[in-house]
């Protein structure tokens, strides 16, 4: 767990994590891991840009690019066995 300079900083961070978790529909631990991954990727891209190099890593976004679960009305679902 990261150290925070004050309780206010801790609560600001916690609020960001909770809002992201609600937006993505994941647990707060997964949301914090996603935030850390994005921050690490962006730090790497900034370091490469300062050196005049182009990073091979594409930027990550905080939004989930996960496929949605098929609905019941989706007759093309593979478990339905319909033609």
Residue frames as a rotation matrix with the C-alpha (Angstrom) as fourth column:
UNK 1
0.584 0.812 0.000 0.00
0.812 -0.584 0.000 0.00
0.000 0.000 -1.000 0.00
UNK 2
-0.123 -0.659 0.742 1.41
0.559 -0.664 -0.497 3.39
0.820 0.353 0.450 -0.90
UNK 3
-0.369 -0.072 -0.927 2.18
0.872 -0.372 -0.318 5.90
-0.322 -0.925 0.200 1.81
UNK 4
0.303 0.546 0.781 0.18
0.688 -0.692 0.217 9.08
0.659 0.472 -0.586 1.79
UNK 5
-0.686 -0.626 0.371 1.24
0.270 -0.693 -0.669 12.45
0.676 -0.358 0.644 3.17
UNK 6
-0.798 0.482 0.361 -2.11
-0.587 -0.493 -0.642 13.09
-0.131 -0.725 0.677 4.80
UNK 7
-0.521 0.720 0.458 -5.51
0.320 0.662 -0.678 11.56
-0.791 -0.207 -0.575 5.42
UNK 8
0.326 0.655 -0.681 -6.96
-0.404 -0.555 -0.727 13.89
-0.855 0.512 0.084 2.79
UNK 9
-0.295 -0.523 -0.800 -4.59
-0.952 0.092 0.290 12.52
-0.078 0.848 -0.525 0.15
UNK 10
-0.950 -0.019 0.313 -5.52
-0.057 0.992 -0.113 8.97
-0.308 -0.125 -0.943 1.16
UNK 11
-0.152 0.982 0.108 -9.25
0.280 0.148 -0.949 9.70
-0.948 -0.114 -0.297 0.85
UNK 12
0.226 0.163 -0.960 -8.80
-0.777 -0.565 -0.278 11.44
-0.588 0.809 -0.001 -2.53
UNK 13
-0.706 -0.551 -0.444 -6.97
-0.706 0.594 0.386 8.38
0.051 0.586 -0.809 -3.85
UNK 14
-0.814 0.447 0.370 -9.60
0.222 0.829 -0.513 6.04
-0.536 -0.335 -0.775 -2.40
UNK 15
0.139 0.911 -0.388 -12.38
-0.163 -0.365 -0.916 8.06
-0.977 0.191 0.098 -4.04
UNK 16
-0.075 -0.246 -0.966 -10.66
-0.975 -0.187 0.124 7.89
-0.211 0.951 -0.226 -7.45
UNK 17
-0.944 -0.325 -0.057 -10.27
-0.330 0.932 0.150 4.13
0.005 0.160 -0.987 -7.09
UNK 18
-0.537 0.806 0.248 -13.89
0.295 0.455 -0.840 3.63
-0.790 -0.378 -0.482 -6.05
UNK 19
0.247 0.632 -0.734 -15.24
-0.524 -0.550 -0.650 5.78
-0.815 0.545 0.195 -8.90
UNK 20
-0.372 -0.456 -0.808 -13.15
-0.926 0.243 0.289 3.86
0.065 0.856 -0.513 -11.43
UNK 21
-0.972 0.029 0.233 -14.27
-0.025 0.973 -0.229 0.53
-0.233 -0.229 -0.945 -9.94
UNK 22
-0.135 0.991 -0.005 -17.91
0.112 0.010 -0.994 1.55
-0.985 -0.134 -0.113 -10.25
UNK 23
0.200 0.166 -0.966 -17.39
-0.826 -0.501 -0.258 2.77
-0.527 0.849 0.037 -13.80
UNK 24
-0.513 -0.515 -0.686 -15.64
-0.813 0.548 0.197 -0.41
0.274 0.659 -0.700 -14.91
UNK 25
0.610 0.791 -0.049 -17.78
-0.710 0.573 0.409 -2.78
0.352 -0.215 0.911 -12.85
UNK 26
0.125 -0.652 -0.748 -14.80
0.209 0.755 -0.622 -4.38
0.970 -0.078 0.231 -11.12
UNK 27
0.639 0.024 -0.769 -13.49
0.764 0.094 0.638 -4.61
0.088 -0.995 0.042 -7.58
UNK 28
0.951 -0.305 -0.047 -11.51
-0.289 -0.934 0.210 -1.71
-0.108 -0.186 -0.977 -6.10
UNK 29
0.232 -0.911 0.340 -8.36
-0.051 0.338 0.940 -3.87
-0.971 -0.236 0.032 -6.07
UNK 30
0.058 -0.158 0.986 -8.68
0.914 0.406 0.011 -4.52
-0.402 0.900 0.168 -9.81
UNK 31
0.869 0.303 0.392 -9.38
0.441 -0.833 -0.333 -0.84
0.226 0.462 -0.857 -10.45
UNK 32
0.750 -0.651 -0.117 -6.28
-0.397 -0.584 0.708 0.21
-0.529 -0.484 -0.697 -8.50
UNK 33
-0.014 -0.752 0.659 -4.19
0.375 0.607 0.701 -2.33
-0.927 0.257 0.273 -10.41
UNK 34
0.379 0.231 0.896 -5.53
0.925 -0.078 -0.372 -0.91
-0.016 0.970 -0.244 -13.67
UNK 35
0.999 -0.025 0.025 -4.67
-0.026 -0.998 0.053 2.63
0.024 -0.054 -0.998 -12.54
UNK 36
0.397 -0.913 0.091 -1.13
-0.269 -0.021 0.963 1.55
-0.878 -0.407 -0.254 -11.64
UNK 37
0.012 -0.364 0.931 -0.68
0.764 0.604 0.226 -0.20
-0.645 0.708 0.286 -15.01
UNK 38
0.712 0.305 0.633 -1.77
0.659 -0.601 -0.452 2.93
0.242 0.739 -0.629 -16.88
UNK 39
0.916 -0.395 -0.068 0.52
-0.318 -0.820 0.477 5.14
-0.244 -0.415 -0.876 -14.78
UNK 40
0.158 -0.900 0.406 3.52
0.064 0.420 0.905 2.83
-0.985 -0.117 0.123 -15.30
UNK 41
0.168 -0.036 0.985 2.88
0.942 0.301 -0.150 2.68
-0.291 0.953 0.084 -19.06
UNK 42
0.883 0.217 0.415 2.60
0.354 -0.890 -0.288 6.45
0.307 0.401 -0.863 -19.30
UNK 43
0.686 -0.723 -0.083 5.78
-0.330 -0.411 0.850 6.96
-0.649 -0.556 -0.520 -17.23
UNK 44
-0.033 -0.697 0.716 7.61
0.516 0.601 0.610 4.66
-0.856 0.390 0.340 -19.66
UNK 45
0.390 0.242 0.888 6.23
0.916 -0.197 -0.348 6.51
0.091 0.950 -0.299 -22.69
UNK 46
0.999 -0.039 0.021 7.24
-0.042 -0.987 0.155 9.87
0.015 -0.155 -0.988 -21.16
UNK 47
0.377 -0.920 0.109 10.76
-0.131 0.064 0.989 8.61
-0.917 -0.388 -0.096 -20.44
UNK 48
-0.063 -0.368 0.928 11.14
0.842 0.480 0.247 7.39
-0.536 0.796 0.279 -24.02
UNK 49
0.711 0.381 0.591 9.84
0.653 -0.671 -0.352 10.72
0.262 0.636 -0.725 -25.35
UNK 50
0.871 -0.445 -0.207 12.38
-0.237 -0.751 0.617 12.65
-0.430 -0.488 -0.759 -23.23
UNK 51
-0.040 -0.931 0.364 15.13
0.088 0.359 0.929 10.58
-0.995 0.069 0.068 -24.82
UNK 52
-0.211 0.017 -0.977 13.81
-0.855 -0.488 0.176 11.31
-0.474 0.872 0.117 -28.28
UNK 53
-0.995 -0.095 -0.042 12.69
-0.104 0.897 0.429 7.74
-0.004 0.431 -0.902 -28.87
UNK 54
-0.169 0.976 -0.138 9.31
-0.866 -0.080 0.493 6.40
0.471 0.203 0.859 -29.78
UNK 55
-0.520 0.043 0.853 7.81
-0.638 0.645 -0.421 3.89
-0.568 -0.763 -0.308 -27.38
UNK 56
-0.853 0.201 -0.482 6.62
-0.251 0.651 0.716 0.63
0.458 0.732 -0.505 -28.89
UNK 57
-0.732 0.610 -0.304 3.94
0.648 0.485 -0.588 0.38
-0.211 -0.627 -0.749 -26.21
UNK 58
-0.363 0.677 0.640 0.56
0.349 -0.538 0.767 1.78
0.864 0.502 -0.041 -27.16
UNK 59
-0.771 0.118 0.626 -1.19
-0.559 -0.596 -0.577 3.99
0.305 -0.795 0.525 -24.61
UNK 60
-0.694 0.579 -0.427 -3.62
0.663 0.746 -0.067 2.28
0.280 -0.330 -0.902 -22.25
UNK 61
-0.381 0.643 0.664 -6.96
-0.419 -0.761 0.496 3.72
0.824 -0.089 0.559 -21.29
UNK 62
-0.867 0.089 0.490 -8.76
-0.468 0.192 -0.863 3.38
-0.171 -0.977 -0.125 -18.02
UNK 63
0.137 0.988 -0.078 -11.97
-0.958 0.112 -0.265 2.29
-0.253 0.111 0.961 -19.69
UNK 64
-0.226 -0.145 0.963 -12.66
-0.163 0.980 0.109 -1.38
-0.960 -0.132 -0.246 -20.07
UNK 65
-0.237 0.103 -0.966 -12.40
-0.971 -0.068 0.231 -2.69
-0.042 0.992 0.116 -23.60
UNK 66
-0.860 -0.040 0.509 -13.82
-0.153 0.971 -0.182 -6.02
-0.487 -0.234 -0.842 -22.58
UNK 67
-0.731 0.654 -0.196 -16.53
-0.109 0.171 0.979 -7.72
0.673 0.737 -0.053 -24.62
UNK 68
-0.358 0.695 0.624 -19.95
-0.932 -0.233 -0.276 -7.63
-0.046 -0.680 0.731 -23.06
UNK 69
-0.792 0.150 0.592 -21.71
-0.026 0.960 -0.278 -10.83
-0.610 -0.236 -0.756 -22.03
UNK 70
-0.855 0.516 -0.046 -24.24
-0.021 0.055 0.998 -12.05
0.518 0.855 -0.036 -24.58
UNK 71
-0.520 0.763 0.384 -27.88
-0.817 -0.312 -0.485 -11.46
-0.250 -0.566 0.786 -23.71
UNK 72
-0.386 0.490 0.782 -30.64
0.079 0.862 -0.501 -14.04
-0.919 -0.132 -0.371 -23.70
UNK 73
0.649 0.715 -0.258 -32.09
-0.140 -0.220 -0.965 -12.47
-0.747 0.663 -0.043 -26.85
UNK 74
-0.049 -0.757 -0.652 -28.81
-0.946 -0.175 0.274 -13.10
-0.321 0.630 -0.707 -28.70
UNK 75
0.809 0.491 0.322 -29.77
-0.374 0.854 -0.361 -16.11
-0.452 0.172 0.875 -30.79
UNK 76
0.640 -0.655 -0.402 -26.30
-0.341 0.226 -0.912 -16.37
0.689 0.721 -0.079 -32.28
UNK 77
0.194 -0.566 0.802 -24.87
-0.968 0.024 0.251 -17.42
-0.161 -0.824 -0.543 -28.92
UNK 78
-0.426 -0.491 -0.760 -22.93
-0.720 0.692 -0.043 -20.64
0.548 0.529 -0.648 -29.38
UNK 79
-0.966 0.048 0.255 -24.64
-0.144 0.718 -0.681 -22.48
-0.216 -0.694 -0.687 -26.51
UNK 80
-0.171 0.980 -0.103 -28.11
-0.731 -0.196 -0.653 -21.98
-0.660 -0.037 0.750 -28.01
UNK 81
-0.773 -0.227 0.593 -27.52
0.154 0.839 0.522 -24.46
-0.616 0.495 -0.613 -30.88
UNK 82
0.385 0.922 -0.041 -29.99
0.246 -0.145 -0.958 -22.67
-0.889 0.359 -0.283 -33.13
UNK 83
-0.470 -0.485 0.737 -29.72
0.821 0.066 0.567 -22.23
-0.324 0.872 0.367 -36.87
